Amino acid sequence: MKNKNKFHSGEAVKIQLTNELVTINKWQYINNMKKYSYTVNEHPSTFYFEEELAKND
């Protein structure tokens, strides 16, 4: 089965609210919410949803 998440482990992305550059640590699909969540190396105790992150261009 192909994953449909936008970001993958090790990828550098920006947190949209703060424009901070972070690195994806791990991701998982939250079944009951039908969306992906991500943890980042810089803030390991916080998780972010896909819409809170953006590709680093």
Contacts in CASP RR format, 6 or more apart in sequence:
PFRMAT RR
TARGET T0000
AUTHOR 0000-0000-0000
METHOD contacts of the structure
MODEL  1
MKNKNKFHSGEAVKIQLTNELVTINKWQYINNMKKYSYTVNEHPSTFYFE
EELAKND
5 27 0 8 1.000
5 29 0 8 1.000
5 36 0 8 1.000
5 50 0 8 1.000
6 36 0 8 1.000
6 50 0 8 1.000
6 53 0 8 1.000
6 55 0 8 1.000
7 13 0 8 1.000
7 24 0 8 1.000
7 27 0 8 1.000
7 36 0 8 1.000
7 38 0 8 1.000
7 50 0 8 1.000
7 53 0 8 1.000
7 55 0 8 1.000
8 24 0 8 1.000
8 27 0 8 1.000
9 24 0 8 1.000
9 25 0 8 1.000
9 26 0 8 1.000
9 27 0 8 1.000
10 23 0 8 1.000
10 24 0 8 1.000
10 25 0 8 1.000
11 23 0 8 1.000
11 24 0 8 1.000
12 21 0 8 1.000
12 22 0 8 1.000
12 23 0 8 1.000
12 24 0 8 1.000
12 56 0 8 1.000
13 21 0 8 1.000
13 22 0 8 1.000
13 23 0 8 1.000
13 24 0 8 1.000
13 40 0 8 1.000
13 53 0 8 1.000
13 54 0 8 1.000
13 55 0 8 1.000
13 56 0 8 1.000
14 20 0 8 1.000
14 21 0 8 1.000
14 22 0 8 1.000
14 53 0 8 1.000
14 54 0 8 1.000
14 55 0 8 1.000
14 56 0 8 1.000
15 22 0 8 1.000
15 40 0 8 1.000
15 48 0 8 1.000
15 52 0 8 1.000
15 53 0 8 1.000
16 51 0 8 1.000
16 52 0 8 1.000
16 53 0 8 1.000
16 54 0 8 1.000
17 52 0 8 1.000
20 42 0 8 1.000
21 56 0 8 1.000
22 40 0 8 1.000
22 41 0 8 1.000
22 42 0 8 1.000
22 43 0 8 1.000
23 40 0 8 1.000
23 41 0 8 1.000
23 42 0 8 1.000
24 38 0 8 1.000
24 39 0 8 1.000
24 40 0 8 1.000
24 41 0 8 1.000
25 38 0 8 1.000
25 39 0 8 1.000
25 40 0 8 1.000
25 41 0 8 1.000
25 44 0 8 1.000
26 38 0 8 1.000
26 39 0 8 1.000
27 36 0 8 1.000
27 37 0 8 1.000
27 38 0 8 1.000
27 39 0 8 1.000
28 36 0 8 1.000
28 37 0 8 1.000
29 35 0 8 1.000
29 36 0 8 1.000
30 36 0 8 1.000
30 37 0 8 1.000
35 49 0 8 1.000
35 50 0 8 1.000
35 51 0 8 1.000
36 49 0 8 1.000
36 50 0 8 1.000
37 47 0 8 1.000
37 48 0 8 1.000
37 49 0 8 1.000
37 50 0 8 1.000
38 47 0 8 1.000
38 48 0 8 1.000
38 49 0 8 1.000
38 50 0 8 1.000
38 53 0 8 1.000
39 46 0 8 1.000
39 47 0 8 1.000
39 48 0 8 1.000
40 46 0 8 1.000
40 48 0 8 1.000
END
